[in-house]
Amino acid sequence: MKLDDNTIGQAVKVYKALGEPTRIRIIKILYRIDELNCNEIEDKACICAKSTLSHHMKQLADCGLIELRKDGIYHYYSLNREVLKNFVSLDWDD
């Protein structure tokens, strides 16, 4: 990967997003399960408030770590594995 200004900017956003334990839990959940809706993520990550989940999901989407698919009134999220692989070298299978 070429380390140009855009890549550096994205790296800063990715590392900032992963600076929060809840967001790391969300990434780990999405690593194991290809696609989930908000309610499923909320249950699996033990997040009580929808506004809190919304904030975390926005941070993860803004840096490109997750992708959103809308189906009617439902929003489904999946992990962008390419972005994760480019910036994070952790063993997510633990």
Secondary structure, 3 states (H helix, E strand, C coil): CCCCHHHHHHHHHHHHHCCCHHHHHHHHHHHHCCEEEHHHHHHHHCCCCHHHHHHHHHHHHHCCCEEEEEECCEEEEEECHHHHHHHCCCCCCC
